[in-house]
Amino acid sequence: MSTLESFLDALHQGVYQVIVPKAVVTEPLEPDWKRSAINVPSPDTIASYRRGQYHAHETVSEYRVHMDRYDPEKNPLMHLIDDAPLVLMVHDTMETILVTAKDATRRDPLQRLLDQQMSWRFRMGLGALLWAIATILLFLAFYDITPFFAVILPSLVLLLGLLTIVKGIRQRDRKEHANKDIVRGSVVAGAGVFLFVFWELYLVLILLLLAIWFFSSAVVTLLRVVRERGNLPNGFWYTSGLGVSSLALGILAVTLPEGLVDLLILLLAGIVLMAGAFMVLDAYGLRNAARLMEEGGFV
């Protein structure tokens, strides 16, 4: 009998990631493995689990496990600074979207149709919506970012709060959960109203927090490069690049904050644009699969 933990010794020997086929894991994950809702996107991941410093991404056929330096439950601040710098999060998100988009064009069309729960029309519409959002973000980045922070972001927060309140009201039969949703939604909606009124203040706070995050990540990463030059799981140049990029963004946040905001909105627009492209590609594939099934008499 083999558990997932029995294959993870290499992580303590300097290996960054261990890939374990599900076929060799004969025992189910122990209760100590807790499902993680918030993760940097990873290609083909269907679920993510954490156990202390261990972080496992589950795919259809395997577990991809790496070891964070800090347990996010015990030390969330250092986990954010050291294990999840913004530069790494943006890089992994873009890489995941690109890999997923490429894989979407290679899958068997019949299997893709059977695997999807949403119709190709819905995916096409969602892709078009994402492209529209990306276009708006690009326009704001090149012309005037004020509407994004003064109107768009507060509106989204307020809408989220109102939807949560409505959800709580509609689930009155589950009194405890309904009350929590109503309270949570009221707090979020109140935050949305606050953002409308004090958008300049929260923008300054966002920039301050980003500057602290960037500089902290840069210091921790570059110090590791100096101290562990020959023993870096991700390699010297990759780790150095993360540190230097974080340092550059930190300097930009202090010396040219408006330029940093423009850059971040451009990055967000790029991510949304790629996500929209993936949706449209997948929609075309699903439409072609539907036609093949109709011609073959499957439907």
Protein Blocks (a to p, Z undefined) as FASTA:
>chain_A
ZZfklmmmmmmnopabdcddfklmmbdcdfklccdfbdcddehiabdcdehjbccdddfk
bccddddfbdfklmmmlmmmmmmcfklmmmmmmmmmmmmmmmmmmpcfklmmmmpmbdfk
lmmmmmmmmmmmmmmmmmmmmmommlmmmmmmmmmmmmmmmmmmmmmmmmmmlmmlmmmm
mmmmmmmmmmmmmmmmmmmmmmmmmmmmmmmmmmmmmmmmmmmmmmmmmlcfnojklmmm
mmmmmmmmmmmmmmmmmlmmmmmmmmmmmmmmmmmmmmmmmmmmmmmmmmmmmmnopZZ
